Amino acid sequence: MEGAAATNGGPMPTWTADDLAVLDRVREVRVAGRRADGSLRRLTIVWLVVVDDAVYVRSYKGPDGQWYRGVQHHHEGAIMWGGRTVDVAFVPDASHDAEIDAAFVAKYGNGSSTQAMIMSPATETTLRIELR
């Protein structure tokens, strides 16, 4: 993995160009928050987009979405796609909302599900997914 973290507080791992390309193409991923005991909550299918070499997700149901509430406790968890599971951090980040909205429309079309993802309450739940 490119940029793997050092054991003494070195740089955080970063997404590889290959990971970003695959995640930009894949239609759905599964995410789960981590419980206090370290176990994962139930994996939930979500849509994601890649903007400026960063990975973003939103909760279709807004702040009431079960998976979203689950990641709010520790802001850690996992993401799974293509048979691969990686540990991640979920970081609230509304700094690129306009670009994220455009990326959702470009990737998923302009249907009612996409419209829900680019309007409140979903836009209140924008999370950047970072490798841990």
C-alpha positions as CSV (number, residue, x, y, z in Angstrom):
1,M,0.0,0.0,0.0
2,E,1.4,3.4,-1.0
3,G,2.2,5.7,1.9
4,A,1.8,3.1,4.6
5,A,2.0,4.6,8.1
6,A,5.1,4.2,10.1
7,T,4.9,2.7,13.5
8,N,6.0,5.9,15.2
9,G,3.4,8.3,14.0
10,G,4.7,8.6,10.5
11,P,2.6,9.7,7.5
12,M,-1.0,8.4,7.2
13,P,-1.5,5.9,4.4
14,T,-3.0,7.3,1.2
15,W,-5.2,5.9,-1.5
16,T,-3.2,4.6,-4.5
17,A,-3.9,5.8,-8.0
18,D,-5.2,2.3,-8.8
19,D,-7.6,2.3,-5.7
20,L,-8.9,5.7,-6.7
21,A,-9.5,4.6,-10.3
22,V,-11.4,1.5,-9.2
23,L,-13.4,3.3,-6.6
24,D,-14.3,6.0,-9.2
25,R,-15.8,3.2,-11.4
26,V,-17.4,0.9,-8.9
27,R,-21.1,1.5,-8.4
28,E,-21.4,0.4,-4.8
29,V,-19.2,-0.3,-1.8
30,R,-20.0,-1.5,1.7
31,V,-19.2,0.5,4.8
32,A,-19.4,-0.2,8.5
33,G,-18.5,1.8,11.6
34,R,-16.4,0.2,14.4
35,R,-17.8,-0.4,17.8
36,A,-16.0,0.4,21.1
37,D,-14.9,-3.2,21.3
38,G,-13.2,-3.0,17.9
39,S,-15.8,-5.2,16.1
40,L,-17.5,-3.9,12.9
41,R,-21.1,-2.9,12.7
42,R,-23.2,-4.4,9.9
43,L,-21.8,-3.6,6.4
44,T,-24.2,-1.4,4.5
45,I,-24.2,-0.7,0.7
46,V,-23.5,2.9,-0.2
47,W,-22.6,5.0,-3.1
48,L,-19.3,6.9,-3.2
49,V,-17.5,9.4,-5.4
50,V,-13.9,10.4,-5.9
51,V,-13.1,14.2,-5.9
52,D,-9.6,15.6,-6.0
53,D,-8.0,12.3,-5.1
54,A,-10.3,11.9,-2.0
55,V,-13.1,9.4,-1.4
56,Y,-16.5,10.7,-0.2
57,V,-19.8,9.1,0.9
58,R,-23.1,10.4,2.1
59,S,-26.0,8.9,3.9
60,Y,-29.1,8.6,1.7
61,K,-31.2,8.8,4.8
62,G,-29.3,11.8,6.1
63,P,-28.2,11.8,9.8
64,D,-30.9,9.2,10.6
65,G,-29.2,6.5,8.4
66,Q,-28.2,3.6,10.6
67,W,-24.7,3.2,9.1
68,Y,-24.1,6.9,9.4
69,R,-25.1,7.0,13.1
70,G,-22.8,4.0,13.6
71,V,-19.7,5.8,12.3
72,Q,-20.4,8.9,14.4
73,H,-19.4,7.1,17.6
74,H,-15.7,6.5,16.7
75,H,-15.3,7.8,13.2
76,E,-13.5,4.6,12.3
77,G,-14.6,1.5,10.5
78,A,-14.1,-0.3,7.2
79,I,-14.9,-0.1,3.5
80,M,-15.3,-3.2,1.3
81,W,-15.3,-3.5,-2.5
82,G,-14.3,-6.2,-5.0
83,G,-13.5,-8.7,-2.3
84,R,-11.2,-6.2,-0.5
85,T,-11.7,-4.8,3.0
86,V,-9.7,-1.9,4.3
87,D,-9.7,0.0,7.7
88,V,-10.7,3.6,7.3
89,A,-11.5,6.8,9.2
90,F,-14.6,8.7,8.4
91,V,-14.0,12.5,8.5
92,P,-16.8,15.1,8.2
93,D,-15.9,17.3,5.3
94,A,-18.3,19.7,3.6
95,S,-15.5,21.7,1.9
96,H,-16.1,20.2,-1.6
97,D,-19.9,19.8,-1.6
98,A,-20.5,21.4,-5.0
99,E,-17.8,19.1,-6.6
100,I,-19.2,16.1,-4.8
101,D,-22.7,16.9,-6.0
102,A,-21.4,17.1,-9.6
103,A,-19.5,13.9,-9.1
104,F,-22.7,12.0,-7.9
105,V,-24.6,13.2,-11.0
106,A,-21.8,12.3,-13.3
107,K,-21.4,8.9,-11.9
108,Y,-25.0,7.9,-11.1
109,G,-27.1,10.0,-13.4
110,N,-29.8,12.5,-12.6
111,G,-32.5,10.2,-11.3
112,S,-34.4,10.5,-8.0
113,S,-31.9,8.6,-6.0
114,T,-29.1,10.9,-7.1
115,Q,-31.2,13.9,-6.4
116,A,-31.7,12.7,-2.9
117,M,-27.9,12.4,-2.5
118,I,-27.3,16.0,-3.5
119,M,-29.9,17.6,-1.4
120,S,-30.5,17.9,2.4
121,P,-30.6,15.9,4.5
122,A,-28.0,13.7,2.7
123,T,-25.6,16.7,2.1
124,E,-25.4,17.2,5.9
125,T,-23.6,13.8,6.1
126,T,-20.7,14.3,3.7
127,L,-17.8,12.1,5.0
128,R,-14.3,11.8,3.5
129,I,-13.0,8.3,3.8
130,E,-9.3,8.1,4.7
131,L,-7.1,5.0,5.0
132,R,-5.9,4.1,8.5
